[in-house]
Amino acid sequence: MVAISFALVARTMGAVTDGGALVGVLAAFVLMVAAGLGGLMPLVTVFLLTMIATRWGYARKQLLGVAERRRGRTASQVAANLGAAALCALPAIWFPRFGDVLLVGAMAALAEAAADTVSSEIGQAMARRAYMITSFREAPIGINGAVSIAGTFSGSVAACIVAWVAAAFGVVDWYWTMTIALAGIGGMLLDSFLGATWENVGKMGNDSVNFVSTVFAADAALVVAMVMGKLGG
């Protein structure tokens, strides 16, 4: 019921479509079963951060022609952002022995999802200049692969907030907050790089770029967690 209530609130606020709400329910359910009720809180944090960032400076985004349509995020968009976290947490339900490591990866995927959206939206709302991540030459604000100081900083803060919330609610140990945040930031930068290269030439769509970037963040955090676990053992 908690997961359904969360999705209904998001749908009522217009943040997601019906399909997006359904995918959100599934992701929230998996995270709560794997990590307890606290597992919902990082997801709620991602939702709040992305909603605030999307609405921040909306008038300017409309003038730039980059404003997101108000119909809400679709099922494919929600899956692209939350799918990696849910898939990473799912095995922890049946293999609790590996739960600590798997949840580090899941939280890193959520950190990347927040960082990516916040960096894009705040950059479009506040930045005066943007630069292509591949060449560092000035580029139009809002184009795929363009990064800004305001956007990158905001996205990095968002990743740190998700990592902090995950630890504060007992999903992961505080020891892993830095790993989660850095993996999320790394995924955010990869998202920009893929946008500047494959997405701009039509080899990947935006949802594909988002999903790959969250998978990268999860995998990076998992590798660090497994290596550190072996060293600690």
Backbone as CSV, one residue per row, in Angstrom:
resi,resn,N_x,N_y,N_z,CA_x,CA_y,CA_z,C_x,C_y,C_z
1,MET,0.816,-1.208,0.000,0.000,0.000,0.000,0.852,1.262,0.000
2,VAL,2.007,1.204,0.664,2.885,2.377,0.712,3.374,2.720,-0.692
3,ALA,3.800,1.693,-1.428,4.293,1.911,-2.787,3.195,2.465,-3.684
4,ILE,1.988,1.932,-3.543,0.861,2.397,-4.355,0.521,3.836,-4.002
5,SER,0.543,4.155,-2.710,0.237,5.518,-2.274,1.248,6.502,-2.847
6,PHE,2.520,6.116,-2.833,3.569,6.972,-3.382,3.331,7.236,-4.865
7,ALA,2.988,6.188,-5.602,2.740,6.327,-7.032,1.504,7.183,-7.304
8,LEU,0.483,7.027,-6.483,-0.733,7.823,-6.666,-0.466,9.305,-6.431
9,VAL,0.373,9.593,-5.440,0.728,10.994,-5.177,1.471,11.570,-6.385
10,ALA,2.430,10.797,-6.909,3.199,11.252,-8.070,2.278,11.457,-9.268
11,ARG,1.309,10.562,-9.437,0.376,10.682,-10.572,-0.537,11.889,-10.391
12,THR,-1.024,12.098,-9.177,-1.915,13.219,-8.903,-1.212,14.552,-9.147
13,MET,0.084,14.593,-8.848,0.868,15.813,-9.044,1.255,16.022,-10.500
14,GLY,0.951,15.038,-11.346,1.269,15.163,-12.766,2.719,14.885,-13.088
15,ALA,3.445,14.273,-12.145,4.860,14.001,-12.370,5.073,12.797,-13.275
16,VAL,4.077,11.892,-13.321,4.181,10.693,-14.146,2.844,10.423,-14.819
17,THR,2.894,9.650,-15.889,1.675,9.182,-16.540,1.186,7.931,-15.809
18,ASP,0.072,7.366,-16.265,-0.432,6.139,-15.644,0.608,5.026,-15.732
19,GLY,1.218,4.882,-16.920,2.251,3.857,-17.090,3.458,4.123,-16.218
20,GLY,3.840,5.386,-16.118,4.969,5.753,-15.275,4.698,5.451,-13.815
21,ALA,3.464,5.683,-13.377,3.092,5.380,-11.993,3.172,3.887,-11.722
22,LEU,2.730,3.064,-12.681,2.773,1.614,-12.510,4.214,1.117,-12.381
23,VAL,5.090,1.616,-13.242,6.504,1.223,-13.155,7.097,1.695,-11.834
24,GLY,6.698,2.886,-11.384,7.170,3.400,-10.108,6.745,2.524,-8.945
25,VAL,5.522,2.004,-8.995,5.035,1.091,-7.950,5.921,-0.149,-7.871
26,LEU,6.226,-0.720,-9.029,7.048,-1.926,-9.059,8.444,-1.662,-8.490
27,ALA,9.045,-0.553,-8.884,10.381,-0.216,-8.385,10.355,0.019,-6.881
28,ALA,9.351,0.752,-6.410,9.238,1.030,-4.978,9.019,-0.253,-4.191
29,PHE,8.192,-1.159,-4.724,7.914,-2.425,-4.043,9.186,-3.261,-3.899
30,VAL,9.955,-3.360,-4.977,11.199,-4.137,-4.933,12.163,-3.557,-3.908
31,LEU,12.325,-2.248,-3.913,13.257,-1.614,-2.988,12.824,-1.795,-1.536
32,MET,11.511,-1.743,-1.281,11.038,-1.912,0.091,11.169,-3.355,0.572
33,VAL,10.905,-4.308,-0.316,11.060,-5.713,0.070,12.523,-6.034,0.320
34,ALA,13.404,-5.462,-0.481,14.836,-5.742,-0.353,15.469,-5.027,0.829
35,ALA,15.012,-3.803,1.123,15.693,-2.977,2.131,14.794,-2.536,3.277
36,GLY,13.539,-2.958,3.291,12.632,-2.499,4.322,11.988,-1.179,3.915
37,LEU,11.184,-0.630,4.809,10.468,0.603,4.506,11.429,1.742,4.171
38,GLY,12.617,1.723,4.788,13.608,2.760,4.513,14.055,2.772,3.068
39,GLY,13.889,1.650,2.366,14.286,1.570,0.972,13.484,2.485,0.075
40,LEU,12.326,2.920,0.563,11.505,3.832,-0.234,12.042,5.264,-0.189
41,MET,12.738,5.611,0.895,13.117,7.007,1.098,14.094,7.553,0.050
42,PRO,15.123,6.808,-0.366,15.971,7.320,-1.450,15.177,7.537,-2.742
43,LEU,14.201,6.676,-2.996,13.366,6.825,-4.184,12.507,8.086,-4.080
44,VAL,11.946,8.320,-2.895,11.178,9.539,-2.668,12.073,10.765,-2.858
45,THR,13.312,10.661,-2.399,14.268,11.761,-2.545,14.538,12.058,-4.014
46,VAL,14.728,11.004,-4.804,14.931,11.188,-6.248,13.722,11.886,-6.859
47,PHE,12.543,11.443,-6.482,11.309,12.040,-7.001,11.226,13.527,-6.662
48,LEU,11.492,13.879,-5.411,11.400,15.273,-4.986,12.458,16.143,-5.671
49,LEU,13.682,15.632,-5.731,14.755,16.398,-6.363,14.469,16.661,-7.836
50,THR,14.025,15.626,-8.539,13.770,15.778,-9.969,12.545,16.663,-10.224
51,MET,11.536,16.561,-9.362,10.341,17.383,-9.535,10.676,18.863,-9.320
52,ILE,11.430,19.153,-8.267,11.810,20.539,-7.992,12.688,21.088,-9.115
53,ALA,13.660,20.281,-9.540,14.578,20.729,-10.586,13.852,20.950,-11.908
54,THR,12.894,20.085,-12.213,12.158,20.212,-13.471,11.334,21.496,-13.505
55,ARG,10.781,21.876,-12.367,9.922,23.056,-12.317,10.718,24.345,-12.081
56,TRP,11.979,24.199,-11.700,12.815,25.368,-11.443,13.116,26.095,-12.771
57,GLY,12.829,27.369,-12.815,13.126,28.153,-14.012,12.380,27.683,-15.244
58,TYR,11.140,27.227,-15.060,10.402,26.637,-16.182,10.174,27.654,-17.309
59,ALA,9.952,28.909,-16.937,9.707,29.934,-17.966,10.925,30.102,-18.872
60,ARG,12.112,30.094,-18.272,13.327,30.223,-19.081,13.508,29.011,-19.989
61,LYS,13.200,27.842,-19.475,13.332,26.623,-20.278,12.377,26.661,-21.471
62,GLN,11.206,27.231,-21.256,10.268,27.366,-22.370,10.826,28.299,-23.440
63,LEU,11.445,29.383,-23.018,12.039,30.317,-23.969,13.175,29.659,-24.756
64,LEU,13.923,28.781,-24.079,15.027,28.081,-24.740,14.532,26.916,-25.592
65,GLY,13.266,26.534,-25.402,12.715,25.410,-26.151,13.134,24.060,-25.631
66,VAL,13.525,23.986,-24.331,13.993,22.719,-23.768,13.118,22.253,-22.610
67,ALA,12.023,22.956,-22.332,11.170,22.609,-21.199,10.506,21.255,-21.417
68,GLU,10.466,20.458,-20.345,9.816,19.153,-20.417,8.310,19.339,-20.447
69,ARG,7.648,18.537,-21.258,6.198,18.621,-21.333,5.580,18.248,-19.982
70,ARG,4.481,18.897,-19.646,3.874,18.738,-18.325,3.028,17.475,-18.189
71,ARG,3.015,16.619,-19.190,2.182,15.423,-19.097,2.775,14.381,-18.175
72,GLY,3.992,14.587,-17.717,4.596,13.646,-16.785,5.476,12.626,-17.479
73,ARG,6.315,11.973,-16.695,7.244,10.997,-17.255,6.518,9.701,-17.580
74,THR,6.836,9.154,-18.737,6.170,7.941,-19.209,6.771,6.696,-18.572
75,ALA,6.167,5.543,-18.861,6.655,4.278,-18.319,8.090,4.011,-18.747
76,SER,8.404,4.292,-20.015,9.757,4.034,-20.496,10.765,4.961,-19.827
77,GLN,10.382,6.201,-19.566,11.276,7.138,-18.906,11.528,6.732,-17.459
78,VAL,10.471,6.326,-16.767,10.621,5.893,-15.375,11.450,4.617,-15.300
79,ALA,11.187,3.689,-16.222,11.964,2.442,-16.247,13.435,2.705,-16.532
80,ALA,13.703,3.652,-17.421,15.087,3.976,-17.763,15.834,4.536,-16.573
81,ASN,15.122,5.253,-15.696,15.761,5.877,-14.545,15.782,4.992,-13.307
82,LEU,14.777,4.141,-13.149,14.666,3.339,-11.925,14.910,1.853,-12.149
83,GLY,14.919,1.425,-13.418,15.043,-0.002,-13.709,16.316,-0.624,-13.169
84,ALA,17.439,0.055,-13.338,18.713,-0.499,-12.884,18.730,-0.683,-11.372
85,ALA,18.176,0.282,-10.640,18.126,0.181,-9.180,17.276,-1.006,-8.744
86,ALA,16.115,-1.160,-9.391,15.227,-2.267,-9.043,15.861,-3.617,-9.375
87,LEU,16.486,-3.716,-10.541,17.116,-4.967,-10.947,18.295,-5.313,-10.042
88,CYS,18.987,-4.294,-9.565,20.120,-4.515,-8.679,19.651,-4.981,-7.298
89,ALA,18.542,-4.426,-6.839,18.030,-4.775,-5.512,17.275,-6.095,-5.501
90,LEU,16.721,-6.490,-6.647,15.865,-7.681,-6.703,16.529,-8.954,-6.168
91,PRO,17.786,-9.271,-6.566,18.397,-10.497,-6.035,18.592,-10.474,-4.530
92,ALA,18.652,-9.304,-3.930,18.840,-9.208,-2.478,17.649,-9.785,-1.723
93,ILE,16.501,-9.874,-2.374,15.315,-10.441,-1.735,15.511,-11.923,-1.463
94,TRP,16.128,-12.629,-2.417,16.332,-14.071,-2.284,17.718,-14.437,-1.755
95,PHE,18.644,-13.511,-1.889,20.007,-13.768,-1.420,20.441,-12.661,-0.462
96,PRO,19.833,-12.618,0.730,20.120,-11.539,1.685,21.585,-11.467,2.093
97,ARG,22.317,-12.559,1.913,23.733,-12.563,2.240,24.485,-11.499,1.434
98,PHE,24.026,-11.268,0.219,24.672,-10.289,-0.657,23.921,-8.958,-0.687
99,GLY,22.956,-8.829,0.213,22.107,-7.647,0.208,22.863,-6.343,0.392
100,ASP,23.832,-6.328,1.297,24.568,-5.090,1.563,25.260,-4.566,0.309
101,VAL,25.903,-5.467,-0.427,26.615,-5.068,-1.635,25.634,-4.666,-2.729
102,LEU,24.591,-5.457,-2.921,23.626,-5.173,-3.982,22.909,-3.845,-3.766
103,LEU,22.631,-3.522,-2.511,21.938,-2.265,-2.235,22.845,-1.056,-2.438
104,VAL,24.141,-1.235,-2.280,25.076,-0.163,-2.616,24.954,0.161,-4.108
105,GLY,24.893,-0.877,-4.933,24.725,-0.676,-6.363,23.394,-0.039,-6.700
106,ALA,22.336,-0.490,-6.038,21.007,0.068,-6.299,20.947,1.539,-5.942
107,MET,21.541,1.906,-4.823,21.540,3.310,-4.409,22.382,4.171,-5.345
108,ALA,23.456,3.614,-5.871,24.275,4.355,-6.840,23.475,4.634,-8.106
109,ALA,22.658,3.673,-8.527,21.814,3.881,-9.705,20.812,5.006,-9.452
110,LEU,20.239,5.046,-8.250,19.311,6.126,-7.918,20.040,7.468,-7.835
111,ALA,21.261,7.443,-7.301,22.051,8.682,-7.224,22.316,9.233,-8.620
112,GLU,22.603,8.342,-9.562,22.843,8.784,-10.939,21.566,9.335,-11.554
113,ALA,20.446,8.686,-11.308,19.177,9.155,-11.867,18.867,10.577,-11.391
114,ALA,19.099,10.809,-10.100,18.873,12.153,-9.557,19.875,13.146,-10.130
115,ALA,21.144,12.757,-10.159,22.196,13.656,-10.633,21.976,14.060,-12.082
116,ASP,21.607,13.107,-12.913,21.420,13.376,-14.340,20.301,14.387,-14.569
117,THR,19.143,14.126,-13.964,18.002,15.011,-14.175,18.241,16.387,-13.572
118,VAL,18.750,16.419,-12.349,18.983,17.704,-11.684,20.019,18.527,-12.441
119,SER,21.093,17.880,-12.897,22.127,18.627,-13.627,21.569,19.230,-14.908
120,SER,20.764,18.462,-15.625,20.179,18.964,-16.871,19.209,20.106,-16.614
121,GLU,18.298,19.895,-15.664,17.245,20.877,-15.421,17.777,22.163,-14.793
122,ILE,18.655,22.045,-13.822,19.206,23.246,-13.183,20.154,23.966,-14.138
123,GLY,20.904,23.210,-14.925,21.770,23.828,-15.913,20.981,24.644,-16.910
124,GLN,19.866,24.087,-17.376,19.019,24.806,-18.333,18.358,26.029,-17.695
125,ALA,18.101,25.944,-16.397,17.408,27.036,-15.713,18.347,28.165,-15.311
126,MET,19.620,27.845,-15.035,20.491,28.839,-14.426,21.758,29.166,-15.208
127,ALA,22.251,28.230,-15.987,23.554,28.434,-16.633,23.510,29.551,-17.667
128,ARG,24.591,30.290,-17.739,24.744,31.316,-18.772,25.536,30.778,-19.958
129,ARG,26.348,29.776,-19.708,27.133,29.148,-20.774,27.162,27.646,-20.554
130,ALA,27.250,26.920,-21.650,27.390,25.462,-21.589,28.480,25.049,-22.571
131,TYR,29.081,23.900,-22.304,30.208,23.436,-23.116,30.034,21.950,-23.429
132,MET,30.370,21.552,-24.656,30.295,20.144,-25.021,31.317,19.357,-24.210
133,ILE,30.882,18.270,-23.624,31.753,17.494,-22.758,32.900,16.848,-23.521
134,THR,32.739,16.648,-24.817,33.773,16.000,-25.619,34.860,16.950,-26.101
135,SER,34.535,18.232,-26.226,35.510,19.188,-26.765,35.712,20.420,-25.893
136,PHE,34.796,20.623,-24.938,34.798,21.798,-24.059,34.633,23.106,-24.839
137,ARG,34.097,22.991,-26.050,33.753,24.192,-26.805,32.346,24.627,-26.420
138,GLU,32.107,25.932,-26.472,30.803,26.458,-26.078,29.710,25.876,-26.976
139,ALA,28.587,25.526,-26.352,27.477,24.891,-27.074,26.159,25.468,-26.568
140,PRO,25.101,25.335,-27.349,23.791,25.830,-26.909,23.341,25.124,-25.638
141,ILE,22.752,25.867,-24.717,22.242,25.282,-23.483,21.088,24.343,-23.812
142,GLY,21.139,23.144,-23.264,20.068,22.168,-23.464,20.353,21.114,-24.509
143,ILE,21.410,21.290,-25.315,21.737,20.287,-26.331,22.359,19.068,-25.665
144,ASN,22.153,17.904,-26.242,22.726,16.674,-25.692,24.241,16.790,-25.595
145,GLY,24.773,16.465,-24.414,26.215,16.490,-24.230,26.772,17.805,-23.742
146,ALA,25.932,18.839,-23.656,26.391,20.137,-23.158,26.332,20.139,-21.636
147,VAL,27.411,20.577,-21.006,27.473,20.633,-19.544,27.773,22.067,-19.110
148,SER,27.402,22.361,-17.885,27.649,23.683,-17.330,28.125,23.542,-15.897
149,ILE,28.709,24.600,-15.384,29.178,24.566,-13.992,28.001,24.430,-13.039
150,ALA,26.960,25.219,-13.269,25.784,25.172,-12.394,25.129,23.799,-12.428
151,GLY,24.983,23.249,-13.622,24.347,21.947,-13.755,25.161,20.832,-13.143
152,THR,26.461,20.820,-13.424,27.321,19.755,-12.892,27.394,19.812,-11.376
153,PHE,27.502,21.007,-10.829,27.547,21.152,-9.372,26.231,20.683,-8.747
154,SER,25.109,21.106,-9.328,23.797,20.728,-8.795,23.589,19.219,-8.860
155,GLY,23.991,18.621,-9.974,23.858,17.175,-10.109,24.714,16.437,-9.093
156,SER,25.903,16.935,-8.843,26.795,16.311,-7.862,26.190,16.392,-6.458
157,VAL,25.603,17.536,-6.143,24.936,17.694,-4.845,23.767,16.724,-4.725
158,ALA,23.010,16.565,-5.802,21.871,15.645,-5.791,22.326,14.212,-5.523
159,ALA,23.427,13.795,-6.144,23.952,12.449,-5.913,24.351,12.273,-4.455
160,CYS,24.964,13.292,-3.882,25.367,13.232,-2.466,24.158,13.151,-1.548
161,ILE,23.103,13.878,-1.887,21.893,13.856,-1.060,21.264,12.468,-1.058
162,VAL,21.175,11.842,-2.233,20.599,10.493,-2.310,21.449,9.514,-1.495
163,ALA,22.761,9.628,-1.594,23.656,8.752,-0.826,23.459,8.963,0.669
164,TRP,23.332,10.205,1.079,23.145,10.524,2.493,21.816,9.970,3.004
165,VAL,20.752,10.147,2.229,19.437,9.652,2.636,19.447,8.125,2.757
166,ALA,20.123,7.455,1.809,20.207,5.991,1.853,20.869,5.526,3.146
167,ALA,21.900,6.220,3.575,22.584,5.849,4.819,21.756,6.255,6.037
168,ALA,21.129,7.428,5.997,20.353,7.923,7.128,19.183,7.012,7.459
169,PHE,18.613,6.359,6.451,17.477,5.468,6.675,17.885,3.996,6.723
170,GLY,19.174,3.753,6.859,19.648,2.397,7.101,19.662,1.463,5.918
171,VAL,19.535,2.006,4.712,19.572,1.143,3.526,20.995,0.630,3.305
172,VAL,21.965,1.512,3.495,23.378,1.147,3.397,24.115,1.725,4.595
173,ASP,25.321,1.243,4.807,26.162,1.795,5.877,26.723,3.154,5.447
174,TRP,26.977,4.026,6.412,27.548,5.339,6.109,28.866,5.226,5.357
175,TYR,29.544,4.123,5.559,30.839,3.895,4.917,30.750,4.004,3.395
176,TRP,29.555,3.686,2.843,29.406,3.605,1.393,28.882,4.884,0.753
177,THR,28.637,5.923,1.526,28.050,7.130,0.938,28.947,7.754,-0.130
178,MET,30.247,7.796,0.117,31.160,8.381,-0.862,31.183,7.567,-2.147
179,THR,31.188,6.253,-2.017,31.171,5.381,-3.195,29.910,5.598,-4.014
180,ILE,28.776,5.662,-3.349,27.497,5.855,-4.035,27.466,7.204,-4.747
181,ALA,27.893,8.249,-4.048,27.867,9.588,-4.638,28.792,9.688,-5.847
182,LEU,30.011,9.170,-5.714,30.968,9.256,-6.817,30.525,8.421,-8.014
183,ALA,29.938,7.248,-7.746,29.429,6.418,-8.841,28.286,7.135,-9.558
184,GLY,27.423,7.797,-8.780,26.328,8.553,-9.380,26.834,9.703,-10.238
185,ILE,27.849,10.396,-9.755,28.437,11.501,-10.523,29.111,10.977,-11.787
186,GLY,29.809,9.854,-11.659,30.438,9.250,-12.833,29.416,8.867,-13.884
187,GLY,28.288,8.311,-13.444,27.222,7.968,-14.377,26.628,9.196,-15.034
188,MET,26.508,10.278,-14.283,26.004,11.546,-14.836,26.907,12.045,-15.963
189,LEU,28.223,11.975,-15.759,29.164,12.414,-16.787,29.132,11.498,-18.003
190,LEU,28.972,10.183,-17.748,28.845,9.243,-18.865,27.600,9.558,-19.677
191,ASP,26.514,9.893,-19.000,25.271,10.255,-19.685,25.511,11.410,-20.655
192,SER,26.253,12.420,-20.200,26.550,13.564,-21.063,27.421,13.149,-22.245
193,PHE,28.393,12.278,-21.979,29.280,11.822,-23.050,28.508,11.030,-24.097
194,LEU,27.640,10.131,-23.655,26.830,9.353,-24.601,25.875,10.262,-25.362
195,GLY,25.359,11.282,-24.688,24.485,12.228,-25.355,25.203,12.991,-26.452
196,ALA,26.467,13.350,-26.168,27.251,14.121,-27.140,27.688,13.275,-28.324
197,THR,27.771,11.982,-28.127,28.271,11.103,-29.188,27.134,10.290,-29.809
198,TRP,26.759,9.210,-29.203,25.807,8.287,-29.824,24.390,8.847,-29.929
199,GLU,23.934,9.590,-28.920,22.560,10.103,-28.995,22.430,11.177,-30.069
200,ASN,23.419,12.023,-30.189,23.347,13.109,-31.168,23.383,12.620,-32.609
201,VAL,23.896,11.418,-32.831,23.928,10.880,-34.199,22.849,9.818,-34.401
202,GLY,21.975,9.667,-33.417,20.844,8.769,-33.567,21.101,7.308,-33.270
203,LYS,22.258,6.980,-32.689,22.549,5.577,-32.379,21.901,5.121,-31.074
204,MET,21.555,6.059,-30.218,20.880,5.749,-28.963,19.799,6.784,-28.723
205,GLY,18.723,6.351,-28.059,17.692,7.286,-27.643,17.953,7.761,-26.232
206,ASN,17.194,8.751,-25.790,17.410,9.310,-24.458,17.179,8.283,-23.358
207,ASP,16.142,7.464,-23.499,15.872,6.442,-22.483,17.014,5.434,-22.403
208,SER,17.551,5.049,-23.550,18.670,4.110,-23.574,19.895,4.699,-22.888
209,VAL,20.160,5.966,-23.170,21.304,6.645,-22.543,21.125,6.684,-21.031
210,ASN,19.921,7.014,-20.582,19.655,7.077,-19.145,19.839,5.717,-18.481
211,PHE,19.334,4.668,-19.124,19.431,3.334,-18.536,20.886,2.866,-18.463
212,VAL,21.619,3.059,-19.541,23.023,2.651,-19.562,23.817,3.392,-18.487
213,SER,23.520,4.653,-18.296,24.244,5.451,-17.310,23.950,4.995,-15.882
214,THR,22.695,4.620,-15.609,22.372,4.112,-14.272,23.011,2.744,-14.055
215,VAL,23.050,1.926,-15.096,23.712,0.618,-14.991,25.206,0.809,-14.712
216,PHE,25.817,1.768,-15.394,27.237,2.057,-15.162,27.473,2.448,-13.714
217,ALA,26.635,3.336,-13.181,26.792,3.772,-11.792,26.647,2.598,-10.829
218,ALA,25.638,1.758,-11.082,25.435,0.592,-10.223,26.629,-0.354,-10.294
219,ASP,27.103,-0.630,-11.496,28.236,-1.551,-11.667,29.504,-0.997,-11.017
220,ALA,29.748,0.296,-11.180,30.937,0.908,-10.585,30.908,0.770,-9.064
221,ALA,29.743,1.041,-8.475,29.616,0.929,-7.024,29.742,-0.527,-6.568
222,LEU,29.178,-1.446,-7.347,29.265,-2.866,-7.000,30.707,-3.356,-7.013
223,VAL,31.446,-2.938,-8.027,32.850,-3.349,-8.113,33.631,-2.852,-6.906
224,VAL,33.443,-1.589,-6.550,34.144,-1.033,-5.394,33.730,-1.756,-4.123
225,ALA,32.431,-2.015,-3.967,31.923,-2.682,-2.767,32.481,-4.096,-2.644
226,MET,32.550,-4.808,-3.768,33.074,-6.181,-3.724,34.557,-6.193,-3.440
227,VAL,35.297,-5.271,-4.063,36.740,-5.205,-3.827,37.033,-4.828,-2.377
228,MET,36.332,-3.817,-1.877,36.546,-3.385,-0.504,36.100,-4.459,0.483
229,GLY,35.063,-5.203,0.108,34.613,-6.299,0.965,35.658,-7.381,1.093
230,LYS,36.313,-7.706,-0.042,37.359,-8.719,0.002,38.582,-8.224,0.783
231,LEU,38.917,-6.951,0.589,40.058,-6.407,1.309,39.783,-6.363,2.808
232,GLY,38.522,-6.035,3.118,38.165,-5.980,4.526,38.088,-7.347,5.163
233,GLY,37.726,-8.339,4.308,37.635,-9.703,4.827,38.988,-10.314,4.980
